[in-house]
Amino acid sequence: MTTTSPAVARRPAPGRARDWLAVVSVTAGIFAIVTTELLPIGLLTSIGATFRISDGTAGLMMTLPGLVAAVAAPTVTVAVRRADRRVVLCGLMLALALADLVDAAAPGYWAVLAARVVLGVVIGAFWSIGAGLAPRLVAAPRQGRANAVIFSAVPLGSVLGVPAGVLLGQLAGWRAAFAAMAVLSLAVVAALAATLPPLPPQTPTAFAVLRGLLRLRAVRAGLVVTLLLVTAHFGTYTYVTPFLADVTGVGPGGVTALLLVYGIAGVVGNFVGGLRRAAFTGVILLLATAVLLLPVLGRSEPGAAVLLVGWGLAYGAVPVCVQGWFARAAPHAPEAATVVFTSSFQATISVGALAGGAVVDAWSTSVVMVAGGCTALAAAVVATRKW
């Protein structure tokens, strides 16, 4: 049954400043989540040295949140299905601030892992509820732009958030970086409380609703595309640094510059995908082509730079395109569609990284690029079918 109220029924007037401030507040929340999730990549050695653990053990900080998020996306969303979305999002950001504070003051590695479990819950629930809010915050003609703004938090977290956090960690210690993220998370809580309107659930998400979505052919096809495409990306991008170092032959400074180029292209690709409603199949083919050609043309720095721009443009559009696929497949249950998107995306991140690692260990980084490109091509084949 659909729950309605004057707050839900109201359609925002075009261009209202407060509506866009609400969009920016949700974006800031996702930015804080993405930055916190990825921050250990740049601080792994420092954190490992503090607790005297191996790099492999420290790597649990990256794999644990994704696995927890995949489970939390449906379970938490169902648990709070009748709660005001504004209250839920503020509560989740408070939980993120708490997790960051635990990281900053952790007496042992067990405390860090406990905080990463909380982070996983926040990732799954905030994405499931917040990523699909654009239609409730801005007028219909501006929803594509609002979606692009919200999803821009993902590449911006990689391009701006993580480097800033790593720099602070180098200057003041890794604990200071997480303390700063706690402050940012609390600021986001205040912004969400001030700018979001009351958002009672329109269609409460129950497990029966989620099971119903899985009976839809378009939803099942979206899950297959997500599995193949996200596996292709994370199975290769996780190992792009050793590829650039070993095959392209660039030093640490060159790798950083190339990854920055990739990140900037990702920001552009996100807005192109959101504003232009880019053809999803074209996005997948661009990603597949860039990855497949890396072992051939990526042996020189200029060639690698061109291909990373193409890769960044393509993957920058992927999250918004995938979310759009699920939204179109289940227009009657938009929040449930976002839950399916979030859960499948987060679960596949870990699958992709593990699969890519197995290929790298057995063969090489060049082989993993070819395997990833072929997997992306398979995703394109599924995406082109009529569902």
Protein Blocks (a to p, Z undefined) as FASTA:
>chain_A
ZZddfklmpccdehiaklmmmmmmmmmmmmmmmmmmmmmmmmmmmmmmmnopafklmmmm
mmmmmmmmmmmmmmmmmmmmmgcfklmmmmmmmmmmmmmmmmmmocbfklmmmmmmmmmm
mmmmmmmmmmmmmmmmbcfklmmmmmmmmmmmmmmmmmmmmmmmmmmmmmnojklmmmmm
mmmmmmmmmmmmmmpccdddfbdcdfklmmmmmmpmklmmmmmmmmmmmmmmmmmmmmmm
mmmmmmnopafklmmmmmmmmmmmmmmmmmmmmmnopafklmmmmmmmmmmmmmmmmmpf
klmmmmmmmmmmmmmmmmmmmmmmmmmmmmmlmmlmmmmmmmmmmmmmmmmmmmmmmmmm
mmmmklmmmmmmmmmmmmmmmmmpcZZ
